Amino acid sequence: MPRPTAAQLAYGSATVIFSTLAMLLLSQTTTGIGIAVITIAALGLGLLVAVTVPMPRAAPSPRTSQAPEPAVAATAAATASDERIPVQRVHSGAEPRVTEPSLRR
């Protein structure tokens, strides 16, 4: 189970405090059992609020992401089929130099 976020703790705590005060003031109870019932109800309500606060979403990983767009898929397929091999450059001019083997013996 993931750890609760700061927002979940804040919303849950505020809910417990304010709902306890509101129920005690509205019910005007003075008995111990009434106060215990209100306290347990407020804790349950605070827990419910804390659990329903949306969790921050993590960045989707490439494996779990949805299908890529067709243009992206076509580009990815084209680059995957082209195998690139690093080669040392001999000439960096405008036209490539082609050296042919000598025909003289």
Backbone torsions as a table, in degrees:
resi	resn	phi	psi	omega
1	MET	NA	131.0	-178.8
2	PRO	-71.2	156.0	178.4
3	ARG	-69.9	147.7	178.1
4	PRO	-70.5	145.1	178.8
5	THR	-81.7	170.9	178.9
6	ALA	-63.7	-36.5	179.2
7	ALA	-65.3	-40.3	179.2
8	GLN	-64.4	-43.5	178.5
9	LEU	-64.0	-41.9	-178.9
10	ALA	-66.4	-47.6	-179.5
11	TYR	-65.4	-41.1	179.3
12	GLY	-64.1	-45.1	-179.9
13	SER	-64.6	-44.3	179.5
14	ALA	-63.5	-37.8	179.0
15	THR	-64.3	-43.2	179.7
16	VAL	-61.9	-47.3	-176.5
17	ILE	-65.0	-51.6	-175.3
18	PHE	-70.6	-36.5	179.3
19	SER	-70.8	-35.1	176.4
20	THR	-63.4	-47.9	178.9
21	LEU	-61.6	-43.7	-178.5
22	ALA	-64.1	-44.8	-178.9
23	MET	-68.2	-36.8	178.0
24	LEU	-66.4	-40.9	-179.8
25	LEU	-70.4	-37.5	-178.7
26	LEU	-75.0	-35.3	-177.7
27	SER	-83.9	-24.4	-178.7
28	GLN	52.7	38.1	179.4
29	THR	-82.1	149.1	177.5
30	THR	-126.7	-1.5	-179.0
31	THR	-85.1	154.8	-179.8
32	GLY	-66.5	-37.8	180.0
33	ILE	-68.0	-39.2	178.8
34	GLY	-63.9	-42.8	179.1
35	ILE	-66.2	-38.7	179.1
36	ALA	-65.4	-41.8	179.2
37	VAL	-64.1	-42.9	179.4
38	ILE	-64.8	-40.8	179.8
39	THR	-64.4	-43.7	179.0
40	ILE	-65.9	-39.3	177.7
41	ALA	-64.6	-40.4	179.2
42	ALA	-67.1	-38.8	176.9
43	LEU	-64.5	-40.7	177.1
44	GLY	-64.2	-41.5	177.9
45	LEU	-65.5	-40.4	177.7
46	GLY	-64.6	-39.2	177.2
47	LEU	-65.1	-41.6	178.2
48	LEU	-62.0	-43.4	179.2
49	VAL	-65.2	-42.6	-178.4
50	ALA	-65.1	-35.5	-178.9
51	VAL	-74.7	-32.5	-176.7
52	THR	-86.2	-6.5	175.1
53	VAL	-65.4	129.7	-177.0
54	PRO	-63.8	138.1	177.4
55	MET	-80.8	149.0	175.7
56	PRO	-66.4	140.9	-178.4
57	ARG	-87.2	136.3	175.7
58	ALA	-80.5	157.3	176.8
59	ALA	-63.4	133.5	-178.8
60	PRO	-66.9	137.1	177.8
61	SER	-80.2	157.5	-177.6
62	PRO	-60.5	-31.0	-178.5
63	ARG	-73.4	-33.6	-176.6
64	THR	-97.7	-1.1	-179.0
65	SER	-73.3	162.1	-179.0
66	GLN	-72.9	173.6	-177.0
67	ALA	-58.9	137.0	-179.3
68	PRO	-70.5	162.5	178.4
69	GLU	-65.7	153.8	-176.8
70	PRO	-59.1	-39.3	-179.1
71	ALA	-66.3	-39.5	178.9
72	VAL	-67.9	-40.0	179.9
73	ALA	-65.4	-39.8	179.6
74	ALA	-66.1	-41.3	178.8
75	THR	-66.2	-41.2	-179.9
76	ALA	-65.2	-38.0	179.4
77	ALA	-68.9	-37.0	-179.7
78	ALA	-68.3	-41.4	-179.1
79	THR	-74.6	-27.2	179.2
80	ALA	-71.3	-32.9	-178.5
81	SER	-79.4	-24.9	177.7
82	ASP	-82.3	116.6	179.4
83	GLU	-92.8	123.3	-178.9
84	ARG	-100.5	128.8	179.3
85	ILE	-119.5	124.0	-179.8
86	PRO	-67.6	132.1	-179.6
87	VAL	-131.7	142.9	178.3
88	GLN	-74.8	133.1	178.9
89	ARG	-80.0	135.5	179.8
90	VAL	-96.3	-39.8	-175.9
91	HIS	-135.4	138.2	-178.7
92	SER	-115.1	21.7	-179.9
93	GLY	-77.0	-175.0	-178.3
94	ALA	-69.9	-40.4	179.4
95	GLU	-109.3	139.2	179.2
96	PRO	-71.9	140.9	176.5
97	ARG	-83.8	127.2	177.8
98	VAL	-114.9	121.5	178.3
99	THR	-104.5	124.4	179.4
100	GLU	-99.6	146.8	178.2
101	PRO	-64.7	145.5	-179.0
102	SER	-69.1	136.8	-179.9
103	LEU	-90.0	-11.0	179.3
104	ARG	-76.4	147.3	175.8
105	ARG	-124.8	NA	NA
